[in-house]
Amino acid sequence: MDIEKNLQFTNWLRKISLQFISEKDFERLDKTSTKLKFKKGEVILKQGNQPTHVAFLESGIVKFNFESESNKNTILTLVAAPKILGGANLFYKDNNLFSIIAVEDCEVILMDSNVLLSLLTTYGKFAVAVYQIASDMFKKSVFNFISLANKQKEGRIADIIFYLADNIYHSNAFNLSLTRKELAEFACCSTENIIMTLSKWQAENIIKMTGKHLEITNIEKLKQISKIG
């Protein structure tokens, strides 16, 4: 993890913020924030720790990871930049409910939660905008759990492939940042299930895989698998 001393918020976050708050207050948020660089696999926010910051993902991809008491990992969702992370921790003051971990090299801005909460309290429209951005991310996470609860293995894996294509890589052909083990933790199945399913779909010309590169070659067929679950 590397600290970058000269902080500048991205145009994306600056543009959204300055629609609702003053330049002076935005500078206060800027000065009390820290930009960090995380390498693949590093923990950004740790499950169980006391929340002190809200994270803004400036670049890269992260996973929301929950570890059970039996040390079983479940990936709740995957998020690609730019996104506000950890919004739930702003109002839940006990402990972080999950870990946020870099899936690939990332740049993250940690905003002081007390300063941000003060601005949200002062500027109602800013609070609504931040809430809408954060809730959209968690809504996608809820949809993933609906898939897990109602679909069989192949339906869940198909939903995850579509989620990655639509929300993370924005293409039907992409290089996977996740390992087979992480895909299994996302789909709540075994690594063997992932390997066998992907191999089967490749043989049926539903997908094409070369190393970490995956391409959906028969979208309608994969949609059918997702639908029948």
C-alpha positions in Angstrom: 0.0 0.0 0.0 1.4 3.4 -1.0 0.3 6.8 0.2 0.1 9.6 -2.4 0.7 13.0 -0.7 -0.6 15.3 -3.3 -4.3 14.5 -3.4 -6.6 15.5 -6.2 -10.1 14.0 -6.3 -11.2 12.7 -9.7 -13.3 14.9 -11.9 -16.1 12.4 -11.4 -16.4 12.9 -7.7 -15.6 16.6 -7.8 -18.3 17.2 -10.4 -20.9 15.4 -8.4 -19.9 17.1 -5.1 -19.8 20.7 -6.4 -23.4 20.4 -7.7 -24.5 20.4 -4.0 -21.8 21.7 -1.7 -19.6 24.8 -1.6 -16.0 24.9 -3.0 -14.8 25.7 0.6 -16.5 22.6 2.0 -15.2 20.4 -0.8 -11.7 21.6 -0.1 -12.2 20.6 3.6 -13.2 17.1 2.4 -10.2 17.0 0.1 -7.7 18.1 2.8 -9.0 15.5 5.3 -8.8 12.7 2.8 -5.9 10.4 1.8 -5.2 8.8 -1.5 -3.8 5.2 -1.3 -2.5 2.7 -3.8 -3.4 -0.9 -3.1 -1.8 -3.9 -4.9 -3.9 -6.9 -5.9 -5.0 -8.9 -2.8 -4.4 -6.1 -0.3 -7.2 -5.3 2.2 -8.6 -1.8 1.9 -11.2 -2.0 4.7 -11.1 -5.0 7.1 -14.1 -6.9 8.4 -14.6 -6.4 12.1 -12.5 -3.2 12.4 -14.0 0.0 13.6 -15.0 2.2 10.7 -13.3 5.6 10.5 -13.3 6.3 6.7 -15.5 6.0 3.7 -13.6 4.8 0.6 -13.9 6.2 -2.9 -12.6 3.8 -5.6 -10.8 5.9 -8.1 -9.4 3.1 -10.3 -9.4 -0.7 -10.3 -11.7 -3.4 -9.2 -12.5 -4.6 -5.6 -14.5 -7.4 -4.0 -16.7 -7.2 -0.9 -15.7 -10.3 1.1 -17.4 -11.8 4.1 -15.6 -14.4 6.2 -17.8 -16.6 8.4 -16.8 -17.9 11.8 -15.8 -21.1 10.2 -13.4 -19.2 7.9 -15.5 -19.7 4.8 -15.2 -16.8 2.3 -18.2 -15.4 0.3 -17.8 -12.7 -2.2 -20.9 -10.4 -1.8 -20.3 -8.4 -4.9 -17.6 -7.0 -7.2 -17.2 -3.2 -7.9 -15.3 -1.4 -10.6 -14.2 2.3 -10.4 -15.4 4.9 -10.1 -17.6 4.1 -7.0 -18.2 5.2 -3.4 -17.5 2.2 -1.2 -18.3 1.4 2.4 -21.4 3.7 2.5 -23.1 1.3 5.0 -20.2 1.9 7.4 -21.0 5.6 7.6 -24.1 4.9 9.7 -23.3 1.5 11.1 -20.8 2.5 13.8 -19.9 -0.8 15.5 -17.7 -2.7 13.1 -17.1 -3.2 9.4 -19.6 -5.9 8.2 -17.3 -7.1 5.5 -13.8 -6.6 4.0 -13.1 -4.7 0.8 -10.2 -6.3 -1.0 -8.3 -5.2 -4.2 -8.9 -7.7 -7.0 -6.4 -5.8 -9.2 -4.2 -2.8 -8.4 -6.4 0.0 -7.2 -6.3 3.7 -6.3 -8.6 4.6 -3.3 -9.4 7.8 -1.6 -10.2 7.4 2.1 -12.6 10.2 3.2 -12.9 11.0 6.9 -16.3 9.7 7.9 -16.9 12.5 10.4 -16.2 15.2 7.9 -18.3 13.5 5.2 -21.2 12.9 7.7 -21.1 16.6 8.6 -21.4 17.6 4.9 -24.3 15.1 4.4 -26.1 16.6 7.4 -25.6 20.1 6.1 -26.4 19.5 2.5 -29.6 17.4 2.1 -29.4 17.1 -1.7 -25.7 16.0 -1.4 -26.8 13.3 1.0 -29.5 12.1 -1.4 -27.0 11.9 -4.3 -24.4 10.0 -2.2 -27.2 7.6 -1.0 -28.4 6.9 -4.5 -24.9 6.2 -5.7 -24.2 3.8 -2.8 -27.6 2.1 -2.9 -27.3 1.3 -6.6 -24.1 -0.7 -5.8 -25.8 -2.6 -2.9 -28.9 -3.2 -5.1 -26.7 -5.2 -7.5 -25.4 -7.2 -4.5 -29.0 -8.0 -3.4 -29.8 -9.3 -6.9 -26.8 -11.6 -6.6 -28.2 -13.1 -3.4 -31.6 -13.6 -5.0 -29.8 -15.6 -7.7 -28.0 -17.6 -5.1 -31.2 -18.4 -3.2 -33.3 -19.3 -6.2 -31.0 -20.9 -8.9 -29.0 -24.0 -9.4 -25.2 -24.0 -9.9 -25.2 -23.3 -13.6 -27.8 -20.5 -13.4 -25.7 -18.8 -10.7 -22.5 -19.0 -12.7 -24.3 -17.7 -15.8 -25.6 -14.7 -13.7 -22.1 -14.0 -12.5 -20.7 -14.1 -16.0 -23.3 -11.6 -17.2 -22.7 -9.4 -14.1 -19.0 -9.2 -14.9 -19.7 -8.5 -18.6 -22.3 -5.8 -17.8 -21.1 -4.1 -14.7 -17.3 -4.7 -14.3 -15.8 -5.0 -17.8 -18.6 -3.5 -19.9 -17.9 -6.0 -22.7 -18.8 -9.6 -23.6 -15.1 -10.3 -24.0 -12.8 -9.6 -21.1 -9.7 -10.7 -19.1 -10.8 -12.2 -15.8 -9.4 -10.5 -12.7 -10.8 -13.2 -10.5 -9.3 -16.6 -9.9 -11.4 -19.8 -10.3 -11.5 -20.0 -6.5 -12.8 -16.4 -6.3 -15.5 -17.2 -8.9 -16.5 -20.1 -6.8 -16.8 -17.9 -3.7 -18.9 -15.5 -5.7 -21.2 -18.3 -6.9 -21.2 -20.2 -3.6 -20.0 -23.4 -5.2 -16.8 -25.4 -5.3 -13.8 -24.5 -7.5 -14.3 -27.9 -9.2 -17.9 -26.8 -10.2 -16.6 -23.6 -11.8 -13.9 -25.5 -13.8 -16.3 -28.2 -15.0 -19.1 -25.7 -15.9 -16.8 -23.4 -17.8 -15.2 -26.3 -19.6 -18.6 -27.7 -20.5 -19.8 -24.3 -21.9 -16.6 -23.9 -23.9 -17.2 -27.4 -25.5 -20.8 -26.3 -26.3 -19.5 -23.0 -27.8 -21.4 -20.9 -25.3 -18.2 -19.2 -24.2 -14.6 -19.2 -25.4 -11.7 -19.2 -22.9 -8.0 -18.7 -23.5 -6.1 -18.5 -20.2 -7.8 -15.7 -18.3 -9.6 -14.3 -21.4 -13.3 -15.1 -21.5 -15.7 -14.3 -24.3 -19.5 -14.9 -24.4 -20.0 -16.4 -27.8 -23.6 -17.5 -27.5 -25.5 -14.8 -25.5 -28.9 -16.3 -26.0 -27.9 -19.7 -24.8 -26.3 -18.3 -21.7 -29.4 -16.2 -21.1 -31.5 -19.4 -21.3 -29.2 -21.1 -18.7 -29.6 -18.1 -16.5 -33.4 -18.0 -16.9 -34.0 -21.7 -16.2 -31.5 -21.6 -13.3 
